[in-house]
């Protein structure tokens, strides 16, 4: 359970997807990364967030069937006019 928590924390905080080797380098030597990933995949199955693997790199992502909900969460930054910037 502790190994699963550590892998989860690393994936949550990572700026980009991590490989199993990346995870292993950051974890204690006795942690079975493969088992921790398998446990996390099972835990997140059917949830709003899932553990996804793309090109042998792991990341936490929004479940594909809920992606449409995220479209309203993105705010396009409003550019100020040249006059507004000068003010």
Backbone atoms as SQL, in Angstrom:
CREATE TABLE atoms (id INTEGER PRIMARY KEY, chain TEXT, resi INTEGER, resn TEXT, atom TEXT, x REAL, y REAL, z REAL);
INSERT INTO atoms VALUES
  (1, 'A', 1, 'UNK', 'N', 0.825, -1.194, 0.000),
  (2, 'A', 1, 'UNK', 'CA', 0.000, 0.000, 0.000),
  (3, 'A', 1, 'UNK', 'C', 0.870, 1.259, 0.000),
  (4, 'A', 2, 'UNK', 'N', 1.985, 1.226, 0.699),
  (5, 'A', 2, 'UNK', 'CA', 2.879, 2.382, 0.748),
  (6, 'A', 2, 'UNK', 'C', 3.515, 2.624, -0.625),
  (7, 'A', 3, 'UNK', 'N', 3.910, 1.568, -1.308),
  (8, 'A', 3, 'UNK', 'CA', 4.500, 1.703, -2.637),
  (9, 'A', 3, 'UNK', 'C', 3.490, 2.318, -3.600),
  (10, 'A', 4, 'UNK', 'N', 2.267, 1.885, -3.510),
  (11, 'A', 4, 'UNK', 'CA', 1.191, 2.428, -4.348),
  (12, 'A', 4, 'UNK', 'C', 1.010, 3.923, -4.090),
  (13, 'A', 5, 'UNK', 'N', 1.044, 4.310, -2.845),
  (14, 'A', 5, 'UNK', 'CA', 0.913, 5.733, -2.476),
  (15, 'A', 5, 'UNK', 'C', 2.068, 6.555, -3.033),
  (16, 'A', 6, 'UNK', 'N', 3.282, 6.010, -2.954),
  (17, 'A', 6, 'UNK', 'CA', 4.453, 6.739, -3.448),
  (18, 'A', 6, 'UNK', 'C', 4.379, 6.925, -4.961),
  (19, 'A', 7, 'UNK', 'N', 4.017, 5.872, -5.692),
  (20, 'A', 7, 'UNK', 'CA', 3.894, 5.967, -7.148),
  (21, 'A', 7, 'UNK', 'C', 2.787, 6.957, -7.509),
  (22, 'A', 8, 'UNK', 'N', 1.681, 6.892, -6.801),
  (23, 'A', 8, 'UNK', 'CA', 0.575, 7.810, -7.044),
  (24, 'A', 8, 'UNK', 'C', 1.012, 9.262, -6.848),
  (25, 'A', 9, 'UNK', 'N', 1.746, 9.527, -5.788),
  (26, 'A', 9, 'UNK', 'CA', 2.216, 10.884, -5.512),
  (27, 'A', 9, 'UNK', 'C', 3.162, 11.373, -6.606),
  (28, 'A', 10, 'UNK', 'N', 4.063, 10.515, -7.055),
  (29, 'A', 10, 'UNK', 'CA', 4.990, 10.901, -8.120),
  (30, 'A', 10, 'UNK', 'C', 4.253, 11.209, -9.419),
  (31, 'A', 11, 'UNK', 'N', 3.298, 10.359, -9.773),
  (32, 'A', 11, 'UNK', 'CA', 2.554, 10.580, -11.011),
  (33, 'A', 11, 'UNK', 'C', 1.685, 11.826, -10.931),
  (34, 'A', 12, 'UNK', 'N', 1.117, 12.078, -9.779),
  (35, 'A', 12, 'UNK', 'CA', 0.257, 13.250, -9.605),
  (36, 'A', 12, 'UNK', 'C', 1.059, 14.542, -9.750),
  (37, 'A', 13, 'UNK', 'N', 2.259, 14.569, -9.215),
  (38, 'A', 13, 'UNK', 'CA', 3.058, 15.789, -9.198),
  (39, 'A', 13, 'UNK', 'C', 3.926, 15.970, -10.443),
  (40, 'A', 14, 'UNK', 'N', 4.065, 14.934, -11.249),
  (41, 'A', 14, 'UNK', 'CA', 4.953, 15.000, -12.403),
  (42, 'A', 14, 'UNK', 'C', 4.426, 15.944, -13.478),
  (43, 'A', 15, 'UNK', 'N', 5.325, 16.710, -14.065),
  (44, 'A', 15, 'UNK', 'CA', 4.956, 17.628, -15.145),
  (45, 'A', 15, 'UNK', 'C', 4.735, 16.880, -16.455),
  (46, 'A', 16, 'UNK', 'N', 5.286, 15.696, -16.563),
  (47, 'A', 16, 'UNK', 'CA', 5.141, 14.894, -17.771),
  (48, 'A', 16, 'UNK', 'C', 5.042, 13.425, -17.376),
  (49, 'A', 17, 'UNK', 'N', 4.566, 12.568, -18.276),
  (50, 'A', 17, 'UNK', 'CA', 4.463, 11.142, -17.949),
  (51, 'A', 17, 'UNK', 'C', 5.824, 10.544, -17.565),
  (52, 'A', 18, 'UNK', 'N', 5.790, 9.552, -16.680),
  (53, 'A', 18, 'UNK', 'CA', 7.013, 8.913, -16.189),
  (54, 'A', 18, 'UNK', 'C', 7.057, 7.448, -16.600),
  (55, 'A', 19, 'UNK', 'N', 8.235, 6.983, -16.961),
  (56, 'A', 19, 'UNK', 'CA', 8.413, 5.565, -17.269),
  (57, 'A', 19, 'UNK', 'C', 8.585, 4.793, -15.963),
  (58, 'A', 20, 'UNK', 'N', 8.499, 3.484, -16.066),
  (59, 'A', 20, 'UNK', 'CA', 8.720, 2.642, -14.885),
  (60, 'A', 20, 'UNK', 'C', 10.145, 2.847, -14.364),
  (61, 'A', 21, 'UNK', 'N', 11.089, 3.052, -15.267),
  (62, 'A', 21, 'UNK', 'CA', 12.483, 3.297, -14.856),
  (63, 'A', 21, 'UNK', 'C', 12.601, 4.624, -14.109),
  (64, 'A', 22, 'UNK', 'N', 11.886, 5.658, -14.584),
  (65, 'A', 22, 'UNK', 'CA', 11.890, 6.950, -13.886),
  (66, 'A', 22, 'UNK', 'C', 11.347, 6.788, -12.471),
  (67, 'A', 23, 'UNK', 'N', 10.254, 6.043, -12.358),
  (68, 'A', 23, 'UNK', 'CA', 9.651, 5.812, -11.037),
  (69, 'A', 23, 'UNK', 'C', 10.611, 5.034, -10.144),
  (70, 'A', 24, 'UNK', 'N', 11.231, 3.998, -10.684),
  (71, 'A', 24, 'UNK', 'CA', 12.140, 3.158, -9.894),
  (72, 'A', 24, 'UNK', 'C', 13.316, 3.962, -9.358),
  (73, 'A', 25, 'UNK', 'N', 13.822, 4.915, -10.146),
  (74, 'A', 25, 'UNK', 'CA', 14.951, 5.745, -9.694),
  (75, 'A', 25, 'UNK', 'C', 14.572, 6.609, -8.494),
  (76, 'A', 26, 'UNK', 'N', 13.316, 6.968, -8.390),
  (77, 'A', 26, 'UNK', 'CA', 12.880, 7.878, -7.320),
  (78, 'A', 26, 'UNK', 'C', 12.375, 7.134, -6.078),
  (79, 'A', 27, 'UNK', 'N', 12.202, 5.835, -6.181),
  (80, 'A', 27, 'UNK', 'CA', 11.638, 5.055, -5.085),
  (81, 'A', 27, 'UNK', 'C', 12.700, 4.200, -4.400),
  (82, 'A', 28, 'UNK', 'N', 12.420, 3.776, -3.172),
  (83, 'A', 28, 'UNK', 'CA', 13.349, 2.865, -2.496),
  (84, 'A', 28, 'UNK', 'C', 13.549, 1.592, -3.325),
  (85, 'A', 29, 'UNK', 'N', 14.705, 0.972, -3.188),
  (86, 'A', 29, 'UNK', 'CA', 15.076, -0.188, -4.000),
  (87, 'A', 29, 'UNK', 'C', 14.142, -1.376, -3.831),
  (88, 'A', 30, 'UNK', 'N', 13.498, -1.505, -2.678),
  (89, 'A', 30, 'UNK', 'CA', 12.651, -2.673, -2.442),
  (90, 'A', 30, 'UNK', 'C', 11.229, -2.531, -2.999),
  (91, 'A', 31, 'UNK', 'N', 10.915, -1.422, -3.653),
  (92, 'A', 31, 'UNK', 'CA', 9.569, -1.201, -4.184),
  (93, 'A', 31, 'UNK', 'C', 9.424, -1.901, -5.529),
  (94, 'A', 32, 'UNK', 'N', 8.358, -2.688, -5.673),
  (95, 'A', 32, 'UNK', 'CA', 8.020, -3.350, -6.930),
  (96, 'A', 32, 'UNK', 'C', 7.150, -2.389, -7.736),
  (97, 'A', 33, 'UNK', 'N', 7.782, -1.662, -8.645),
  (98, 'A', 33, 'UNK', 'CA', 7.087, -0.627, -9.415),
  (99, 'A', 33, 'UNK', 'C', 5.967, -1.240, -10.262),
  (100, 'A', 34, 'UNK', 'N', 6.246, -2.356, -10.895),
  (101, 'A', 34, 'UNK', 'CA', 5.233, -3.012, -11.728),
  (102, 'A', 34, 'UNK', 'C', 3.987, -3.370, -10.944),
  (103, 'A', 35, 'UNK', 'N', 4.164, -3.895, -9.752),
  (104, 'A', 35, 'UNK', 'CA', 3.020, -4.257, -8.914),
  (105, 'A', 35, 'UNK', 'C', 2.272, -3.015, -8.445),
  (106, 'A', 36, 'UNK', 'N', 3.006, -1.981, -8.085),
  (107, 'A', 36, 'UNK', 'CA', 2.372, -0.739, -7.643),
  (108, 'A', 36, 'UNK', 'C', 1.539, -0.127, -8.767),
  (109, 'A', 37, 'UNK', 'N', 2.058, -0.155, -9.997),
  (110, 'A', 37, 'UNK', 'CA', 1.304, 0.359, -11.144),
  (111, 'A', 37, 'UNK', 'C', 0.057, -0.481, -11.384),
  (112, 'A', 38, 'UNK', 'N', 0.192, -1.796, -11.313),
  (113, 'A', 38, 'UNK', 'CA', -0.967, -2.681, -11.498),
  (114, 'A', 38, 'UNK', 'C', -2.032, -2.415, -10.440),
  (115, 'A', 39, 'UNK', 'N', -1.610, -2.212, -9.199),
  (116, 'A', 39, 'UNK', 'CA', -2.554, -1.922, -8.121),
  (117, 'A', 39, 'UNK', 'C', -3.262, -0.588, -8.347),
  (118, 'A', 40, 'UNK', 'N', -2.507, 0.417, -8.790),
  (119, 'A', 40, 'UNK', 'CA', -3.106, 1.725, -9.068),
  (120, 'A', 40, 'UNK', 'C', -4.092, 1.652, -10.225),
  (121, 'A', 41, 'UNK', 'N', -3.756, 0.920, -11.278),
  (122, 'A', 41, 'UNK', 'CA', -4.674, 0.773, -12.415),
  (123, 'A', 41, 'UNK', 'C', -5.983, 0.152, -11.955),
  (124, 'A', 42, 'UNK', 'N', -5.891, -0.845, -11.104),
  (125, 'A', 42, 'UNK', 'CA', -7.102, -1.482, -10.595),
  (126, 'A', 42, 'UNK', 'C', -7.904, -0.519, -9.723),
  (127, 'A', 43, 'UNK', 'N', -7.217, 0.257, -8.907),
  (128, 'A', 43, 'UNK', 'CA', -7.896, 1.199, -8.021),
  (129, 'A', 43, 'UNK', 'C', -8.617, 2.292, -8.808),
  (130, 'A', 44, 'UNK', 'N', -7.998, 2.776, -9.886),
  (131, 'A', 44, 'UNK', 'CA', -8.581, 3.865, -10.661),
  (132, 'A', 44, 'UNK', 'C', -9.540, 3.394, -11.754),
  (133, 'A', 45, 'UNK', 'N', -9.675, 2.105, -11.964),
  (134, 'A', 45, 'UNK', 'CA', -10.572, 1.586, -13.005),
  (135, 'A', 45, 'UNK', 'C', -12.001, 2.073, -12.752),
  (136, 'A', 46, 'UNK', 'N', -12.593, 2.671, -13.775),
  (137, 'A', 46, 'UNK', 'CA', -13.975, 3.143, -13.670),
  (138, 'A', 46, 'UNK', 'C', -14.144, 4.469, -12.957),
  (139, 'A', 47, 'UNK', 'N', -13.058, 5.122, -12.594),
  (140, 'A', 47, 'UNK', 'CA', -13.127, 6.401, -11.883),
  (141, 'A', 47, 'UNK', 'C', -13.036, 7.558, -12.868),
  (142, 'A', 48, 'UNK', 'N', -13.140, 8.767, -12.375),
  (143, 'A', 48, 'UNK', 'CA', -13.041, 9.957, -13.215),
  (144, 'A', 48, 'UNK', 'C', -11.625, 10.246, -13.659),
  (145, 'A', 49, 'UNK', 'N', -10.664, 9.694, -12.935),
  (146, 'A', 49, 'UNK', 'CA', -9.242, 9.808, -13.288),
  (147, 'A', 49, 'UNK', 'C', -8.743, 8.391, -13.489),
  (148, 'A', 50, 'UNK', 'N', -7.925, 8.196, -14.499),
  (149, 'A', 50, 'UNK', 'CA', -7.385, 6.856, -14.747),
  (150, 'A', 50, 'UNK', 'C', -5.880, 6.918, -14.910),
  (151, 'A', 51, 'UNK', 'N', -5.255, 5.780, -14.711),
  (152, 'A', 51, 'UNK', 'CA', -3.819, 5.649, -14.910),
  (153, 'A', 51, 'UNK', 'C', -3.620, 5.171, -16.344),
  (154, 'A', 52, 'UNK', 'N', -3.009, 6.013, -17.167),
  (155, 'A', 52, 'UNK', 'CA', -2.862, 5.707, -18.589),
  (156, 'A', 52, 'UNK', 'C', -1.394, 5.527, -18.942),
  (157, 'A', 53, 'UNK', 'N', -1.148, 4.636, -19.895),
  (158, 'A', 53, 'UNK', 'CA', 0.203, 4.386, -20.389),
  (159, 'A', 53, 'UNK', 'C', 0.245, 4.727, -21.873),
  (160, 'A', 54, 'UNK', 'N', 1.125, 5.652, -22.225),
  (161, 'A', 54, 'UNK', 'CA', 1.339, 6.025, -23.618),
  (162, 'A', 54, 'UNK', 'C', 2.842, 5.983, -23.863),
  (163, 'A', 55, 'UNK', 'N', 3.241, 5.194, -24.842),
  (164, 'A', 55, 'UNK', 'CA', 4.657, 5.044, -25.188),
  (165, 'A', 55, 'UNK', 'C', 5.498, 4.643, -23.968),
  (166, 'A', 56, 'UNK', 'N', 4.999, 3.679, -23.208),
  (167, 'A', 56, 'UNK', 'CA', 5.693, 3.152, -22.023),
  (168, 'A', 56, 'UNK', 'C', 5.937, 4.194, -20.940),
  (169, 'A', 57, 'UNK', 'N', 5.102, 5.216, -20.890),
  (170, 'A', 57, 'UNK', 'CA', 5.194, 6.246, -19.860),
  (171, 'A', 57, 'UNK', 'C', 3.811, 6.378, -19.225),
  (172, 'A', 58, 'UNK', 'N', 3.798, 6.524, -17.910),
  (173, 'A', 58, 'UNK', 'CA', 2.561, 6.522, -17.138),
  (174, 'A', 58, 'UNK', 'C', 2.170, 7.922, -16.677),
  (175, 'A', 59, 'UNK', 'N', 0.859, 8.171, -16.664),
  (176, 'A', 59, 'UNK', 'CA', 0.356, 9.445, -16.154),
  (177, 'A', 59, 'UNK', 'C', -1.079, 9.272, -15.686),
  (178, 'A', 60, 'UNK', 'N', -1.499, 10.174, -14.824),
  (179, 'A', 60, 'UNK', 'CA', -2.889, 10.229, -14.390),
  (180, 'A', 60, 'UNK', 'C', -3.608, 11.174, -15.334),
  (181, 'A', 61, 'UNK', 'N', -4.730, 10.714, -15.887),
  (182, 'A', 61, 'UNK', 'CA', -5.481, 11.504, -16.862),
  (183, 'A', 61, 'UNK', 'C', -6.976, 11.427, -16.582),
  (184, 'A', 62, 'UNK', 'N', -7.673, 12.411, -17.098),
  (185, 'A', 62, 'UNK', 'CA', -9.126, 12.397, -17.026),
  (186, 'A', 62, 'UNK', 'C', -9.630, 11.226, -17.859),
  (187, 'A', 63, 'UNK', 'N', -10.623, 10.525, -17.362),
  (188, 'A', 63, 'UNK', 'CA', -11.216, 9.420, -18.109),
  (189, 'A', 63, 'UNK', 'C', -11.737, 9.948, -19.440),
  (190, 'A', 64, 'UNK', 'N', -11.508, 9.222, -20.539),
  (191, 'A', 64, 'UNK', 'CA', -11.898, 9.710, -21.864),
  (192, 'A', 64, 'UNK', 'C', -13.381, 10.065, -21.987),
  (193, 'A', 65, 'UNK', 'N', -14.237, 9.324, -21.310),
  (194, 'A', 65, 'UNK', 'CA', -15.667, 9.610, -21.424),
  (195, 'A', 65, 'UNK', 'C', -16.087, 10.875, -20.678),
  (196, 'A', 66, 'UNK', 'N', -15.195, 11.458, -19.895),
  (197, 'A', 66, 'UNK', 'CA', -15.489, 12.688, -19.161),
  (198, 'A', 66, 'UNK', 'C', -14.727, 13.898, -19.698),
  (199, 'A', 67, 'UNK', 'N', -13.968, 13.707, -20.753),
  (200, 'A', 67, 'UNK', 'CA', -13.148, 14.783, -21.303),
  (201, 'A', 67, 'UNK', 'C', -13.977, 15.993, -21.716),
  (202, 'A', 68, 'UNK', 'N', -15.207, 15.767, -22.151),
  (203, 'A', 68, 'UNK', 'CA', -16.059, 16.885, -22.579),
  (204, 'A', 68, 'UNK', 'C', -16.341, 17.860, -21.432),
  (205, 'A', 69, 'UNK', 'N', -16.261, 17.401, -20.220),
  (206, 'A', 69, 'UNK', 'CA', -16.502, 18.270, -19.067),
  (207, 'A', 69, 'UNK', 'C', -15.386, 19.288, -18.871),
  (208, 'A', 70, 'UNK', 'N', -14.203, 18.973, -19.360),
  (209, 'A', 70, 'UNK', 'CA', -13.053, 19.837, -19.159),
  (210, 'A', 70, 'UNK', 'C', -13.035, 21.033, -20.109),
  (211, 'A', 71, 'UNK', 'N', -13.826, 21.008, -21.152),
  (212, 'A', 71, 'UNK', 'CA', -13.787, 22.097, -22.132),
  (213, 'A', 71, 'UNK', 'C', -14.187, 23.431, -21.514),
  (214, 'A', 72, 'UNK', 'N', -15.049, 23.440, -20.540),
  (215, 'A', 72, 'UNK', 'CA', -15.463, 24.678, -19.891),
  (216, 'A', 72, 'UNK', 'C', -14.462, 25.154, -18.848),
  (217, 'A', 73, 'UNK', 'N', -13.566, 24.300, -18.418),
  (218, 'A', 73, 'UNK', 'CA', -12.600, 24.648, -17.386),
  (219, 'A', 73, 'UNK', 'C', -11.426, 25.446, -17.934),
  (220, 'A', 74, 'UNK', 'N', -11.234, 25.404, -19.217),
  (221, 'A', 74, 'UNK', 'CA', -10.104, 26.122, -19.815),
  (222, 'A', 74, 'UNK', 'C', -10.502, 27.561, -20.077),
  (223, 'A', 75, 'UNK', 'N', -9.735, 28.453, -19.573),
  (224, 'A', 75, 'UNK', 'CA', -9.983, 29.873, -19.814),
  (225, 'A', 75, 'UNK', 'C', -8.892, 30.400, -20.732),
  (226, 'A', 76, 'UNK', 'N', -9.313, 30.963, -21.831),
  (227, 'A', 76, 'UNK', 'CA', -8.337, 31.564, -22.740),
  (228, 'A', 76, 'UNK', 'C', -7.916, 32.905, -22.162),
  (229, 'A', 77, 'UNK', 'N', -6.617, 33.105, -22.027),
  (230, 'A', 77, 'UNK', 'CA', -6.170, 34.385, -21.476),
  (231, 'A', 77, 'UNK', 'C', -6.564, 35.520, -22.423),
  (232, 'A', 78, 'UNK', 'N', -7.086, 36.554, -21.867),
  (233, 'A', 78, 'UNK', 'CA', -7.523, 37.692, -22.662),
  (234, 'A', 78, 'UNK', 'C', -6.340, 38.623, -22.856),
  (235, 'A', 79, 'UNK', 'N', -6.063, 38.916, -24.100),
  (236, 'A', 79, 'UNK', 'CA', -4.948, 39.803, -24.417),
  (237, 'A', 79, 'UNK', 'C', -5.392, 41.253, -24.274),
  (238, 'A', 80, 'UNK', 'N', -4.547, 42.030, -23.665),
  (239, 'A', 80, 'UNK', 'CA', -4.834, 43.456, -23.528),
  (240, 'A', 80, 'UNK', 'C', -4.403, 44.192, -24.784),
  (241, 'A', 81, 'UNK', 'N', -5.161, 45.215, -25.103),
  (242, 'A', 81, 'UNK', 'CA', -4.789, 46.040, -26.255),
  (243, 'A', 81, 'UNK', 'C', -3.528, 46.836, -25.924),
  (244, 'A', 82, 'UNK', 'N', -2.912, 47.371, -26.940),
  (245, 'A', 82, 'UNK', 'CA', -1.701, 48.170, -26.741),
  (246, 'A', 82, 'UNK', 'C', -1.992, 49.358, -25.834),
  (247, 'A', 83, 'UNK', 'N', -3.167, 49.976, -26.017),
  (248, 'A', 83, 'UNK', 'CA', -3.550, 51.124, -25.180),
  (249, 'A', 83, 'UNK', 'C', -3.724, 50.705, -23.730),
  (250, 'A', 84, 'UNK', 'N', -4.334, 49.541, -23.524),
  (251, 'A', 84, 'UNK', 'CA', -4.535, 49.071, -22.154),
  (252, 'A', 84, 'UNK', 'C', -3.204, 48.753, -21.483),
  (253, 'A', 85, 'UNK', 'N', -2.273, 48.205, -22.231),
  (254, 'A', 85, 'UNK', 'CA', -0.956, 47.921, -21.670),
  (255, 'A', 85, 'UNK', 'C', -0.222, 49.188, -21.270),
  (256, 'A', 86, 'UNK', 'N', -0.399, 50.237, -22.025),
  (257, 'A', 86, 'UNK', 'CA', 0.278, 51.500, -21.722),
  (258, 'A', 86, 'UNK', 'C', -0.304, 52.189, -20.507),
  (259, 'A', 87, 'UNK', 'N', -1.539, 51.887, -20.191),
  (260, 'A', 87, 'UNK', 'CA', -2.209, 52.549, -19.068),
  (261, 'A', 87, 'UNK', 'C', -1.751, 51.981, -17.815);
